[in-house]
């Protein structure tokens, strides 16, 4: 049996690494947004729509937050249907815009806004908002994982409210493989700037990958500076790693009625559900 020389092995590893990085780069592409008024076509990093319908129902806003695990588990549609029956707005992470999910969205008359993280066999994967009313504006942002080089995405969207205000919604899937947390902080600073500029109500939610204290401290410091409150849960079955919850819901300028997280076998994460009421507009 002939042994390969160190030089040969080194060259092979180098070419494999270059090939991997090139392939992942193609899959990531640029930060792009998908919106239903564009017939589900990926466009630039931002999209807008002349929406006149408020996202709330007579001052009540029902919300769900869930990492759907790329719809890998067979029960995902049953759980998503349960969420859709009650929610005005569903914030998904690791959503794969498959034909089956696309049909679900259409059949239920939902509006779509999605920030593509990467494409898996030409199918976009990323964070996704499903809503009863379309957003007036949405922008997608990328953050690249330092080791595996796959992108995580964030979606910043604006929705009209029945009290005349505009609700800013940030749906974020946090970088996972960044031990020094430099890129994790950079990912957060991008959305923090958007929140700081907004004068009305805010919802910030998603799978933040806060699996150690240093990660949670970054989120807590940023949300405190932006005067965001974290939801308190009647029942808390959020997925935890090393004792730390990964999924979060923060808000500002809204009245939280209640929030809960319940168990499901349809993903490796459990959903968060919450109900808000609007505050009286100052205008």
Order of alpha helices (4+ residues) and beta strands (2+ residues): alpha-beta-beta-beta-alpha-beta-alpha-beta-beta-beta-beta-beta-alpha-beta-alpha-beta-beta-beta-beta-beta-beta
